[in-house]
Amino acid sequence: MAMTLHQLKIFWAVAQAKSYTKASKILGLAQPSLSQQISKLEEELGSKLFDRGFSKINLTDAGDYLYTKAEQIIASIEEAEEGLKEFSGNTRGILKIGMLSSVARNILPLTMQLFVQHFT
């Protein structure tokens, strides 16, 4: 089975918090569930992701690599979600304008200003 986005978000939160307890509070999930998902992820990837210490946990080299990738993936997903919200709100699209340059100099700046004010 492949790594899921849910597992990746859990891994990222645990890595950020350096604690299962803190990550469970942030995510609103039970700590045993987080531990189970991380163990499952480590098993699926065939790599240990965390060195577990007494008071906090640290990333292994594999964990550090995955953390860097997870940040990029999560940021891309958030960016895509925000971009798609613009489409659903009809605030994003292509505007094509055609006019004579002599008219454009006088009319276009004010027209564009009004357009931007109306749609932002």
MOPAC internal coordinates of N, CA, C and O (Angstrom, degrees):
PM7 1SCF
backbone

  N    0.0000 0     0.00 0     0.00 0    0    0    0
  C    1.4590 1     0.00 0     0.00 0    1    0    0
  C    1.5304 1   109.34 1     0.00 0    2    1    0
  O    1.2310 1   120.19 1   -35.43 1    3    2    1
  N    1.3138 1   117.24 1   144.57 1    3    2    1
  C    1.4631 1   122.16 1  -177.74 1    5    3    2
  C    1.5263 1   111.08 1   -88.66 1    6    5    3
  O    1.2310 1   121.65 1   -20.14 1    7    6    5
  N    1.3076 1   114.45 1   159.86 1    7    6    5
  C    1.4640 1   121.32 1   175.97 1    9    7    6
  C    1.5256 1   109.04 1   -61.72 1   10    9    7
  O    1.2310 1   120.75 1   -40.03 1   11   10    9
  N    1.3349 1   116.18 1   139.97 1   11   10    9
  C    1.4658 1   120.54 1   178.91 1   13   11   10
  C    1.5256 1   110.00 1  -102.69 1   14   13   11
  O    1.2310 1   121.19 1   -17.80 1   15   14   13
  N    1.3228 1   115.32 1   162.20 1   15   14   13
  C    1.4616 1   120.31 1   176.53 1   17   15   14
  C    1.5273 1   110.04 1   -63.61 1   18   17   15
  O    1.2310 1   120.72 1   143.00 1   19   18   17
  N    1.3225 1   116.23 1   -37.00 1   19   18   17
  C    1.4723 1   121.20 1   177.80 1   21   19   18
  C    1.5345 1   110.15 1   -58.62 1   22   21   19
  O    1.2310 1   120.69 1   132.77 1   23   22   21
  N    1.3275 1   116.29 1   -47.23 1   23   22   21
  C    1.4668 1   120.50 1   178.43 1   25   23   22
  C    1.5242 1   111.07 1   -62.83 1   26   25   23
  O    1.2310 1   120.55 1   139.36 1   27   26   25
  N    1.3194 1   116.56 1   -40.64 1   27   26   25
  C    1.4623 1   120.81 1  -179.22 1   29   27   26
  C    1.5234 1   110.87 1   -63.33 1   30   29   27
  O    1.2310 1   120.34 1   138.27 1   31   30   29
  N    1.3325 1   116.96 1   -41.73 1   31   30   29
  C    1.4646 1   120.53 1   178.29 1   33   31   30
  C    1.5246 1   111.26 1   -66.23 1   34   33   31
  O    1.2310 1   120.38 1   141.50 1   35   34   33
  N    1.3259 1   116.88 1   -38.50 1   35   34   33
  C    1.4673 1   120.47 1   176.87 1   37   35   34
  C    1.5219 1   109.66 1   -64.34 1   38   37   35
  O    1.2310 1   120.60 1   132.71 1   39   38   37
  N    1.3270 1   116.46 1   -47.29 1   39   38   37
  C    1.4658 1   120.42 1   178.51 1   41   39   38
  C    1.5223 1   110.47 1   -56.56 1   42   41   39
  O    1.2310 1   120.63 1   132.84 1   43   42   41
  N    1.3354 1   116.40 1   -47.16 1   43   42   41
  C    1.4645 1   121.28 1  -178.56 1   45   43   42
  C    1.5241 1   110.88 1   -60.36 1   46   45   43
  O    1.2310 1   120.20 1   136.11 1   47   46   45
  N    1.3219 1   117.22 1   -43.89 1   47   46   45
  C    1.4695 1   121.18 1  -179.15 1   49   47   46
  C    1.5245 1   111.39 1   -64.85 1   50   49   47
  O    1.2310 1   120.28 1   138.31 1   51   50   49
  N    1.3213 1   117.07 1   -41.69 1   51   50   49
  C    1.4685 1   120.74 1   178.82 1   53   51   50
  C    1.5244 1   109.88 1   -65.94 1   54   53   51
  O    1.2310 1   120.50 1   138.22 1   55   54   53
  N    1.3260 1   116.65 1   -41.78 1   55   54   53
  C    1.4669 1   120.56 1   178.97 1   57   55   54
  C    1.5248 1   110.83 1   -64.03 1   58   57   55
  O    1.2310 1   120.20 1   139.55 1   59   58   57
  N    1.3281 1   117.21 1   -40.45 1   59   58   57
  C    1.4659 1   121.79 1   178.05 1   61   59   58
  C    1.5259 1   111.26 1   -63.37 1   62   61   59
  O    1.2310 1   121.21 1   132.33 1   63   62   61
  N    1.3245 1   115.29 1   -47.67 1   63   62   61
  C    1.4638 1   120.95 1  -174.77 1   65   63   62
  C    1.5228 1   112.83 1   -79.67 1   66   65   63
  O    1.2310 1   120.56 1   159.70 1   67   66   65
  N    1.3338 1   116.54 1   -20.30 1   67   66   65
  C    1.4708 1   122.76 1  -175.45 1   69   67   66
  C    1.5262 1   111.29 1    56.53 1   70   69   67
  O    1.2310 1   121.57 1  -151.09 1   71   70   69
  N    1.3320 1   114.61 1    28.91 1   71   70   69
  C    1.4595 1   120.57 1  -177.66 1   73   71   70
  C    1.5214 1   109.27 1  -163.55 1   74   73   71
  O    1.2310 1   120.83 1   -46.63 1   75   74   73
  N    1.3337 1   116.01 1   133.37 1   75   74   73
  C    1.4598 1   119.99 1   175.74 1   77   75   74
  C    1.5253 1   110.46 1   -67.28 1   78   77   75
  O    1.2310 1   120.57 1   141.15 1   79   78   77
  N    1.3105 1   116.51 1   -38.85 1   79   78   77
  C    1.4641 1   121.14 1  -178.12 1   81   79   78
  C    1.5242 1   110.86 1   -62.56 1   82   81   79
  O    1.2310 1   120.65 1   130.78 1   83   82   81
  N    1.3332 1   116.35 1   -49.22 1   83   82   81
  C    1.4685 1   119.98 1   179.86 1   85   83   82
  C    1.5308 1   110.93 1   -63.89 1   86   85   83
  O    1.2310 1   120.55 1   137.10 1   87   86   85
  N    1.3259 1   116.55 1   -42.90 1   87   86   85
  C    1.4662 1   120.40 1  -179.81 1   89   87   86
  C    1.5233 1   111.10 1   -63.75 1   90   89   87
  O    1.2310 1   120.30 1   141.92 1   91   90   89
  N    1.3244 1   117.03 1   -38.08 1   91   90   89
  C    1.4677 1   119.59 1   179.86 1   93   91   90
  C    1.5241 1   110.86 1   -64.80 1   94   93   91
  O    1.2310 1   120.40 1   143.60 1   95   94   93
  N    1.3280 1   116.85 1   -36.40 1   95   94   93
  C    1.4703 1   120.47 1   177.68 1   97   95   94
  C    1.5265 1   110.64 1   -68.85 1   98   97   95
  O    1.2310 1   120.38 1   137.93 1   99   98   97
  N    1.3254 1   116.89 1   -42.07 1   99   98   97
  C    1.4677 1   121.54 1   179.67 1  101   99   98
  C    1.5281 1   110.86 1   -62.71 1  102  101   99
  O    1.2310 1   120.84 1   136.12 1  103  102  101
  N    1.3349 1   116.01 1   -43.88 1  103  102  101
  C    1.4638 1   120.52 1  -176.20 1  105  103  102
  C    1.5276 1   113.35 1   -84.79 1  106  105  103
  O    1.2310 1   120.94 1   163.92 1  107  106  105
  N    1.3228 1   115.81 1   -16.08 1  107  106  105
  C    1.4609 1   119.44 1  -177.32 1  109  107  106
  C    1.5178 1   112.60 1    72.62 1  110  109  107
  O    1.2310 1   120.76 1  -149.79 1  111  110  109
  N    1.3229 1   116.15 1    30.21 1  111  110  109
  C    1.4618 1   122.17 1   178.76 1  113  111  110
  C    1.5197 1   109.51 1  -118.71 1  114  113  111
  O    1.2310 1   120.71 1   -25.05 1  115  114  113
  N    1.3149 1   116.25 1   154.95 1  115  114  113
  C    1.4608 1   120.58 1   178.65 1  117  115  114
  C    1.5246 1   110.15 1   -69.38 1  118  117  115
  O    1.2310 1   120.71 1   -37.02 1  119  118  117
  N    1.3250 1   116.26 1   142.98 1  119  118  117
  C    1.4600 1   121.16 1  -178.57 1  121  119  118
  C    1.5302 1   112.28 1   -58.32 1  122  121  119
  O    1.2310 1   119.03 1   136.49 1  123  122  121
  N    1.3445 1   119.46 1   -43.51 1  123  122  121
  C    1.4688 1   118.46 1   178.72 1  125  123  122
  C    1.5319 1   112.80 1   -59.35 1  126  125  123
  O    1.2310 1   120.55 1   146.54 1  127  126  125
  N    1.3258 1   116.55 1   -33.46 1  127  126  125
  C    1.4623 1   120.81 1   177.97 1  129  127  126
  C    1.5271 1   110.70 1   -65.62 1  130  129  127
  O    1.2310 1   120.55 1   138.50 1  131  130  129
  N    1.3323 1   116.56 1   -41.50 1  131  130  129
  C    1.4653 1   120.85 1   177.44 1  133  131  130
  C    1.5204 1   110.67 1   -63.03 1  134  133  131
  O    1.2310 1   120.86 1   132.14 1  135  134  133
  N    1.3185 1   115.95 1   -47.86 1  135  134  133
  C    1.4696 1   120.70 1  -179.97 1  137  135  134
  C    1.5213 1   110.63 1   -58.71 1  138  137  135
  O    1.2310 1   121.03 1   137.55 1  139  138  137
  N    1.3211 1   115.64 1   -42.45 1  139  138  137
  C    1.4606 1   120.77 1  -179.96 1  141  139  138
  C    1.5306 1   110.93 1   -63.81 1  142  141  139
  O    1.2310 1   120.33 1   136.39 1  143  142  141
  N    1.3277 1   116.98 1   -43.61 1  143  142  141
  C    1.4650 1   120.72 1   179.81 1  145  143  142
  C    1.5293 1   111.57 1   -65.27 1  146  145  143
  O    1.2310 1   120.38 1   140.53 1  147  146  145
  N    1.3275 1   116.88 1   -39.47 1  147  146  145
  C    1.4717 1   120.24 1   178.36 1  149  147  146
  C    1.5237 1   110.04 1   -66.43 1  150  149  147
  O    1.2310 1   120.21 1   136.33 1  151  150  149
  N    1.3282 1   117.20 1   -43.67 1  151  150  149
  C    1.4700 1   120.79 1   178.10 1  153  151  150
  C    1.5200 1   110.79 1   -60.70 1  154  153  151
  O    1.2310 1   120.66 1   137.02 1  155  154  153
  N    1.3230 1   116.35 1   -42.98 1  155  154  153
  C    1.4622 1   121.54 1   178.76 1  157  155  154
  C    1.5312 1   110.15 1   -63.09 1  158  157  155
  O    1.2310 1   120.66 1   137.63 1  159  158  157
  N    1.3260 1   116.34 1   -42.37 1  159  158  157
  C    1.4599 1   121.45 1   179.24 1  161  159  158
  C    1.5271 1   110.81 1   -63.57 1  162  161  159
  O    1.2310 1   120.46 1   134.24 1  163  162  161
  N    1.3290 1   116.72 1   -45.76 1  163  162  161
  C    1.4671 1   120.50 1   178.54 1  165  163  162
  C    1.5273 1   110.76 1   -60.49 1  166  165  163
  O    1.2310 1   120.77 1   139.81 1  167  166  165
  N    1.3156 1   116.14 1   -40.19 1  167  166  165
  C    1.4653 1   120.65 1   179.22 1  169  167  166
  C    1.5268 1   110.78 1   -65.37 1  170  169  167
  O    1.2310 1   120.60 1   135.03 1  171  170  169
  N    1.3261 1   116.45 1   -44.97 1  171  170  169
  C    1.4642 1   120.63 1  -179.79 1  173  171  170
  C    1.5247 1   112.19 1   -64.28 1  174  173  171
  O    1.2310 1   120.67 1   141.57 1  175  174  173
  N    1.3345 1   116.32 1   -38.43 1  175  174  173
  C    1.4620 1   120.39 1  -178.64 1  177  175  174
  C    1.5206 1   112.68 1   -83.14 1  178  177  175
  O    1.2310 1   120.67 1   161.91 1  179  178  177
  N    1.3200 1   116.31 1   -18.09 1  179  178  177
  C    1.4578 1   120.45 1  -178.49 1  181  179  178
  C    1.5143 1   112.74 1    71.65 1  182  181  179
  O    1.2310 1   120.59 1  -155.82 1  183  182  181
  N    1.3252 1   116.47 1    24.18 1  183  182  181
  C    1.4654 1   121.53 1  -179.14 1  185  183  182
  C    1.5163 1   110.21 1  -140.33 1  186  185  183
  O    1.2310 1   121.42 1   -39.49 1  187  186  185
  N    1.3175 1   114.88 1   140.51 1  187  186  185
  C    1.4569 1   120.45 1   172.95 1  189  187  186
  C    1.5294 1   107.18 1   -77.35 1  190  189  187
  O    1.2310 1   120.31 1   -49.00 1  191  190  189
  N    1.3305 1   117.01 1   131.00 1  191  190  189
  C    1.4583 1   120.88 1  -175.82 1  193  191  190
  C    1.5213 1   113.10 1  -101.26 1  194  193  191
  O    1.2310 1   120.42 1   154.67 1  195  194  193
  N    1.3281 1   116.81 1   -25.33 1  195  194  193
  C    1.4620 1   121.54 1  -177.46 1  197  195  194
  C    1.5191 1   111.16 1  -129.70 1  198  197  195
  O    1.2310 1   121.26 1   -35.68 1  199  198  197
  N    1.3394 1   115.20 1   144.32 1  199  198  197
  C    1.4624 1   122.26 1   164.83 1  201  199  198
  C    1.5136 1   104.90 1   -98.38 1  202  201  199
  O    1.2310 1   120.78 1   -61.69 1  203  202  201
  N    1.3146 1   116.11 1   118.31 1  203  202  201
  C    1.4567 1   119.95 1  -176.25 1  205  203  202
  C    1.5200 1   110.19 1   -93.00 1  206  205  203
  O    1.2310 1   121.23 1   -61.91 1  207  206  205
  N    1.3250 1   115.25 1   118.09 1  207  206  205
  C    1.4584 1   121.35 1   177.81 1  209  207  206
  C    1.5122 1   110.74 1  -100.74 1  210  209  207
  O    1.2310 1   120.64 1     6.54 1  211  210  209
  N    1.3204 1   116.38 1  -173.46 1  211  210  209
  C    1.4667 1   120.98 1  -178.58 1  213  211  210
  C    1.5221 1   111.64 1   -68.09 1  214  213  211
  O    1.2310 1   120.45 1   130.73 1  215  214  213
  N    1.3326 1   116.74 1   -49.27 1  215  214  213
  C    1.4657 1   118.84 1  -174.32 1  217  215  214
  C    1.5268 1   113.91 1  -104.52 1  218  217  215
  O    1.2310 1   120.01 1   155.34 1  219  218  217
  N    1.3345 1   117.59 1   -24.66 1  219  218  217
  C    1.4629 1   119.53 1   178.72 1  221  219  218
  C    1.5141 1   109.87 1  -150.81 1  222  221  219
  O    1.2310 1   121.46 1    -8.57 1  223  222  221
  N    1.3108 1   114.80 1   171.43 1  223  222  221
  C    1.4549 1   119.73 1  -179.33 1  225  223  222
  C    1.5268 1   109.54 1  -114.76 1  226  225  223
  O    1.2310 1   121.20 1   -27.19 1  227  226  225
  N    1.3113 1   115.30 1   152.81 1  227  226  225
  C    1.4626 1   121.51 1   178.99 1  229  227  226
  C    1.5196 1   109.24 1  -126.53 1  230  229  227
  O    1.2310 1   120.95 1   -27.61 1  231  230  229
  N    1.3053 1   115.79 1   152.39 1  231  230  229
  C    1.4572 1   121.18 1   178.17 1  233  231  230
  C    1.5247 1   111.10 1   -75.51 1  234  233  231
  O    1.2310 1   120.81 1   -38.43 1  235  234  233
  N    1.3241 1   116.05 1   141.57 1  235  234  233
  C    1.4553 1   121.02 1   169.19 1  237  235  234
  C    1.5285 1   106.84 1   -80.07 1  238  237  235
  O    1.2310 1   120.14 1    -0.73 1  239  238  237
  N    1.3248 1   117.34 1   179.27 1  239  238  237
  C    1.4691 1   119.61 1   176.46 1  241  239  238
  C    1.5285 1   110.45 1   -61.51 1  242  241  239
  O    1.2310 1   120.61 1   138.19 1  243  242  241
  N    1.3307 1   116.44 1   -41.81 1  243  242  241
  C    1.4705 1   120.59 1   177.76 1  245  243  242
  C    1.5277 1   110.02 1   -64.18 1  246  245  243
  O    1.2310 1   120.48 1   139.11 1  247  246  245
  N    1.3209 1   116.69 1   -40.89 1  247  246  245
  C    1.4593 1   121.45 1   178.68 1  249  247  246
  C    1.5152 1   111.83 1   -64.43 1  250  249  247
  O    1.2310 1   120.84 1   140.22 1  251  250  249
  N    1.3255 1   116.00 1   -39.78 1  251  250  249
  C    1.4643 1   120.57 1   178.51 1  253  251  250
  C    1.5299 1   110.56 1   -63.86 1  254  253  251
  O    1.2310 1   120.78 1   138.74 1  255  254  253
  N    1.3215 1   116.12 1   -41.26 1  255  254  253
  C    1.4672 1   120.87 1   177.45 1  257  255  254
  C    1.5314 1   110.34 1   -62.46 1  258  257  255
  O    1.2310 1   120.84 1   132.27 1  259  258  257
  N    1.3394 1   115.99 1   -47.73 1  259  258  257
  C    1.4619 1   119.85 1  -179.44 1  261  259  258
  C    1.5233 1   111.07 1   -65.14 1  262  261  259
  O    1.2310 1   119.94 1   143.82 1  263  262  261
  N    1.3125 1   117.72 1   -36.18 1  263  262  261
  C    1.4669 1   121.46 1   179.51 1  265  263  262
  C    1.5314 1   110.77 1   -61.06 1  266  265  263
  O    1.2310 1   120.68 1   135.78 1  267  266  265
  N    1.3279 1   116.30 1   -44.22 1  267  266  265
  C    1.4673 1   121.01 1   178.11 1  269  267  266
  C    1.5283 1   110.54 1   -60.42 1  270  269  267
  O    1.2310 1   120.92 1   134.72 1  271  270  269
  N    1.3274 1   115.85 1   -45.28 1  271  270  269
  C    1.4691 1   120.37 1   179.19 1  273  271  270
  C    1.5240 1   111.12 1   -67.13 1  274  273  271
  O    1.2310 1   120.28 1   140.41 1  275  274  273
  N    1.3307 1   117.06 1   -39.59 1  275  274  273
  C    1.4682 1   121.50 1  -179.46 1  277  275  274
  C    1.5236 1   110.62 1   -62.19 1  278  277  275
  O    1.2310 1   120.30 1   138.39 1  279  278  277
  N    1.3230 1   117.04 1   -41.61 1  279  278  277
  C    1.4673 1   120.12 1   178.24 1  281  279  278
  C    1.5244 1   110.85 1   -59.92 1  282  281  279
  O    1.2310 1   120.71 1   137.05 1  283  282  281
  N    1.3266 1   116.25 1   -42.95 1  283  282  281
  C    1.4671 1   120.49 1   179.88 1  285  283  282
  C    1.5249 1   111.10 1   -65.64 1  286  285  283
  O    1.2310 1   120.79 1   135.94 1  287  286  285
  N    1.3268 1   116.10 1   -44.06 1  287  286  285
  C    1.4655 1   121.15 1  -178.22 1  289  287  286
  C    1.5234 1   110.62 1   -64.89 1  290  289  287
  O    1.2310 1   120.41 1   132.17 1  291  290  289
  N    1.3171 1   116.82 1   -47.83 1  291  290  289
  C    1.4630 1   121.11 1  -178.47 1  293  291  290
  C    1.5311 1   110.50 1   -64.00 1  294  293  291
  O    1.2310 1   120.38 1   139.30 1  295  294  293
  N    1.3261 1   116.89 1   -40.70 1  295  294  293
  C    1.4702 1   120.35 1   177.59 1  297  295  294
  C    1.5300 1   110.66 1   -63.30 1  298  297  295
  O    1.2310 1   120.19 1   139.21 1  299  298  297
  N    1.3243 1   117.25 1   -40.79 1  299  298  297
  C    1.4686 1   120.80 1   178.97 1  301  299  298
  C    1.5216 1   111.37 1   -64.71 1  302  301  299
  O    1.2310 1   120.57 1   139.31 1  303  302  301
  N    1.3210 1   116.52 1   -40.69 1  303  302  301
  C    1.4654 1   120.36 1   178.98 1  305  303  302
  C    1.5243 1   110.27 1   -64.83 1  306  305  303
  O    1.2310 1   120.34 1   135.28 1  307  306  305
  N    1.3269 1   116.95 1   -44.72 1  307  306  305
  C    1.4694 1   120.39 1   178.84 1  309  307  306
  C    1.5258 1   111.20 1   -62.30 1  310  309  307
  O    1.2310 1   120.75 1   139.71 1  311  310  309
  N    1.3282 1   116.16 1   -40.29 1  311  310  309
  C    1.4672 1   120.77 1   178.36 1  313  311  310
  C    1.5270 1   110.67 1   -64.03 1  314  313  311
  O    1.2310 1   120.48 1   137.60 1  315  314  313
  N    1.3318 1   116.69 1   -42.40 1  315  314  313
  C    1.4658 1   120.79 1   178.52 1  317  315  314
  C    1.5233 1   110.85 1   -63.82 1  318  317  315
  O    1.2310 1   120.22 1   137.55 1  319  318  317
  N    1.3203 1   117.19 1   -42.45 1  319  318  317
  C    1.4685 1   120.87 1   178.95 1  321  319  318
  C    1.5253 1   110.92 1   -61.46 1  322  321  319
  O    1.2310 1   120.51 1   136.41 1  323  322  321
  N    1.3308 1   116.64 1   -43.59 1  323  322  321
  C    1.4698 1   120.34 1   178.85 1  325  323  322
  C    1.5247 1   110.95 1   -64.36 1  326  325  323
  O    1.2310 1   120.53 1   137.60 1  327  326  325
  N    1.3200 1   116.58 1   -42.40 1  327  326  325
  C    1.4595 1   120.60 1   178.98 1  329  327  326
  C    1.5160 1   112.10 1   -63.21 1  330  329  327
  O    1.2310 1   120.68 1   140.47 1  331  330  329
  N    1.3237 1   116.31 1   -39.53 1  331  330  329
  C    1.4622 1   120.03 1   179.74 1  333  331  330
  C    1.5222 1   112.09 1   -69.73 1  334  333  331
  O    1.2310 1   120.17 1   150.21 1  335  334  333
  N    1.3222 1   117.28 1   -29.79 1  335  334  333
  C    1.4644 1   120.48 1   176.34 1  337  335  334
  C    1.5257 1   110.12 1   -62.16 1  338  337  335
  O    1.2310 1   120.79 1   144.35 1  339  338  337
  N    1.3235 1   116.09 1   -35.65 1  339  338  337
  C    1.4636 1   120.23 1   178.73 1  341  339  338
  C    1.5242 1   110.91 1   -63.76 1  342  341  339
  O    1.2310 1   120.53 1   142.54 1  343  342  341
  N    1.3377 1   116.58 1   -37.46 1  343  342  341
  C    1.4602 1   119.76 1   178.85 1  345  343  342
  C    1.5204 1   111.10 1   -68.88 1  346  345  343
  O    1.2310 1   120.27 1   138.57 1  347  346  345
  N    1.3217 1   117.08 1   -41.43 1  347  346  345
  C    1.4631 1   120.00 1  -177.50 1  349  347  346
  C    1.5209 1   111.61 1   -69.36 1  350  349  347
  O    1.2310 1   120.12 1   154.28 1  351  350  349
  N    1.3169 1   117.37 1   -25.72 1  351  350  349
  C    1.4579 1   121.04 1   178.11 1  353  351  350
  C    1.5151 1   112.88 1   -90.79 1  354  353  351
  O    1.2310 1   120.62 1  -171.77 1  355  354  353
  N    1.3265 1   116.41 1     8.23 1  355  354  353
  C    1.4684 1   121.78 1  -179.02 1  357  355  354
  C    1.5273 1   112.50 1    56.47 1  358  357  355
  O    1.2310 1   120.15 1  -147.79 1  359  358  357
  N    1.3232 1   117.33 1    32.21 1  359  358  357
  C    1.4609 1   120.00 1   178.93 1  361  359  358
  C    1.5211 1   111.78 1  -107.90 1  362  361  359
  O    1.2310 1   120.44 1  -169.51 1  363  362  361
  N    1.3143 1   116.77 1    10.49 1  363  362  361
  C    1.4472 1   119.27 1  -179.45 1  365  363  362
  C    1.5233 1   108.71 1  -138.18 1  366  365  363
  O    1.2310 1   120.96 1   -40.92 1  367  366  365
  N    1.2803 1   115.76 1   139.08 1  367  366  365
  C    1.4483 1   120.41 1   178.27 1  369  367  366
  C    1.5150 1   110.02 1   173.75 1  370  369  367
  O    1.2310 1   120.93 1    11.69 1  371  370  369
  N    1.2876 1   115.82 1  -168.31 1  371  370  369
  C    1.4615 1   121.51 1  -178.78 1  373  371  370
  C    1.5260 1   108.63 1  -106.80 1  374  373  371
  O    1.2310 1   120.91 1   -48.61 1  375  374  373
  N    1.2961 1   115.86 1   131.39 1  375  374  373
  C    1.4609 1   122.29 1   177.49 1  377  375  374
  C    1.5247 1   107.31 1  -113.26 1  378  377  375
  O    1.2310 1   120.63 1   -61.02 1  379  378  377
  N    1.3096 1   116.40 1   118.98 1  379  378  377
  C    1.4660 1   121.14 1   178.54 1  381  379  378
  C    1.5155 1   108.18 1  -109.30 1  382  381  379
  O    1.2310 1   120.81 1   -50.13 1  383  382  381
  N    1.3198 1   116.06 1   129.87 1  383  382  381
  C    1.4615 1   121.62 1  -178.50 1  385  383  382
  C    1.5250 1   108.50 1  -126.23 1  386  385  383
  O    1.2310 1   121.13 1   -46.86 1  387  386  385
  N    1.2990 1   115.45 1   133.14 1  387  386  385
  C    1.4580 1   120.27 1   175.98 1  389  387  386
  C    1.5227 1   109.91 1  -133.65 1  390  389  387
  O    1.2310 1   120.66 1   -55.03 1  391  390  389
  N    1.3227 1   116.35 1   124.97 1  391  390  389
  C    1.4689 1   120.49 1   177.30 1  393  391  390
  C    1.5205 1   109.26 1  -164.42 1  394  393  391
  O    1.2310 1   121.06 1   -13.32 1  395  394  393
  N    1.2972 1   115.57 1   166.68 1  395  394  393
  C    1.4595 1   121.09 1   177.11 1  397  395  394
  C    1.5262 1   109.28 1   -67.52 1  398  397  395
  O    1.2310 1   120.57 1   -35.97 1  399  398  397
  N    1.3158 1   116.52 1   144.03 1  399  398  397
  C    1.4663 1   120.02 1  -178.45 1  401  399  398
  C    1.5254 1   111.99 1   -62.45 1  402  401  399
  O    1.2310 1   119.93 1   147.10 1  403  402  401
  N    1.3165 1   117.75 1   -32.90 1  403  402  401
  C    1.4698 1   119.87 1   179.28 1  405  403  402
  C    1.5279 1   110.98 1   -65.92 1  406  405  403
  O    1.2310 1   119.80 1   144.81 1  407  406  405
  N    1.3096 1   117.98 1   -35.19 1  407  406  405
  C    1.4614 1   122.68 1   177.76 1  409  407  406
  C    1.5281 1   109.62 1   -77.42 1  410  409  407
  O    1.2310 1   120.68 1   141.31 1  411  410  409
  N    1.3205 1   116.30 1   -38.69 1  411  410  409
  C    1.4637 1   121.59 1  -176.49 1  413  411  410
  C    1.5231 1   111.95 1   -59.64 1  414  413  411
  O    1.2310 1   120.39 1   140.78 1  415  414  413
  N    1.3391 1   116.86 1   -39.22 1  415  414  413
  C    1.4658 1   119.96 1  -178.88 1  417  415  414
  C    1.5240 1   112.47 1   -60.81 1  418  417  415
  O    1.2310 1   120.47 1   145.55 1  419  418  417
  N    1.3001 1   116.71 1   -34.45 1  419  418  417
  C    1.4651 1   120.64 1  -176.46 1  421  419  418
  C    1.5283 1   113.44 1   -91.78 1  422  421  419
  O    1.2310 1   120.16 1   142.24 1  423  422  421
  N    1.3047 1   117.30 1   -37.76 1  423  422  421
  C    1.4634 1   120.84 1  -171.99 1  425  423  422
  C    1.5312 1   113.30 1   -98.08 1  426  425  423
  O    1.2310 1   120.38 1   141.24 1  427  426  425
  N    1.3165 1   116.88 1   -38.76 1  427  426  425
  C    1.4655 1   120.41 1  -171.73 1  429  427  426
  C    1.5284 1   114.53 1   -60.28 1  430  429  427
  O    1.2310 1   118.16 1   135.17 1  431  430  429
  N    1.3383 1   121.11 1   -44.83 1  431  430  429
  C    1.4707 1   118.87 1  -178.43 1  433  431  430
  C    1.5313 1   113.44 1   -57.38 1  434  433  431
  O    1.2310 1   119.98 1   133.45 1  435  434  433
  N    1.3102 1   117.64 1   -46.55 1  435  434  433
  C    1.4654 1   120.97 1   179.98 1  437  435  434
  C    1.5275 1   110.93 1   -67.60 1  438  437  435
  O    1.2310 1   120.83 1   138.19 1  439  438  437
  N    1.3214 1   116.02 1   -41.81 1  439  438  437
  C    1.4628 1   120.42 1   179.61 1  441  439  438
  C    1.5257 1   110.74 1   -61.68 1  442  441  439
  O    1.2310 1   120.12 1   136.21 1  443  442  441
  N    1.3256 1   117.37 1   -43.79 1  443  442  441
  C    1.4709 1   120.96 1   179.43 1  445  443  442
  C    1.5246 1   110.90 1   -66.23 1  446  445  443
  O    1.2310 1   120.47 1   141.97 1  447  446  445
  N    1.3109 1   116.70 1   -38.03 1  447  446  445
  C    1.4628 1   120.56 1   178.23 1  449  447  446
  C    1.5308 1   109.99 1   -61.83 1  450  449  447
  O    1.2310 1   120.29 1   134.80 1  451  450  449
  N    1.3106 1   117.05 1   -45.20 1  451  450  449
  C    1.4688 1   121.38 1   178.21 1  453  451  450
  C    1.5300 1   111.19 1   -64.76 1  454  453  451
  O    1.2310 1   120.88 1   140.27 1  455  454  453
  N    1.3164 1   115.92 1   -39.73 1  455  454  453
  C    1.4643 1   121.15 1   178.75 1  457  455  454
  C    1.5265 1   110.67 1   -61.38 1  458  457  455
  O    1.2310 1   120.54 1   131.80 1  459  458  457
  N    1.3114 1   116.57 1   -48.20 1  459  458  457
  C    1.4699 1   121.50 1  -179.58 1  461  459  458
  C    1.5246 1   110.69 1   -63.01 1  462  461  459
  O    1.2310 1   120.09 1   136.92 1  463  462  461
  N    1.3202 1   117.43 1   -43.08 1  463  462  461
  C    1.4696 1   120.59 1   178.76 1  465  463  462
  C    1.5232 1   111.27 1   -61.75 1  466  465  463
  O    1.2310 1   120.78 1   141.11 1  467  466  465
  N    1.2994 1   116.12 1   -38.89 1  467  466  465
  C    1.4634 1   120.34 1  -177.85 1  469  467  466
  C    1.5299 1   112.01 1   -70.99 1  470  469  467
  O    1.2310 1   119.92 1   143.32 1  471  470  469
  N    1.3287 1   117.76 1   -36.68 1  471  470  469
  C    1.4603 1   120.99 1  -172.87 1  473  471  470
  C    1.5218 1   114.79 1  -103.67 1  474  473  471
  O    1.2310 1   119.36 1  -171.14 1  475  474  473
  N    1.3204 1   118.82 1     8.86 1  475  474  473
  C    1.4723 1   119.42 1   175.60 1  477  475  474
  C    1.5035 1   110.60 1  -121.46 1  478  477  475
  O    1.2310 1   120.10 1   180.00 1  479  478  477

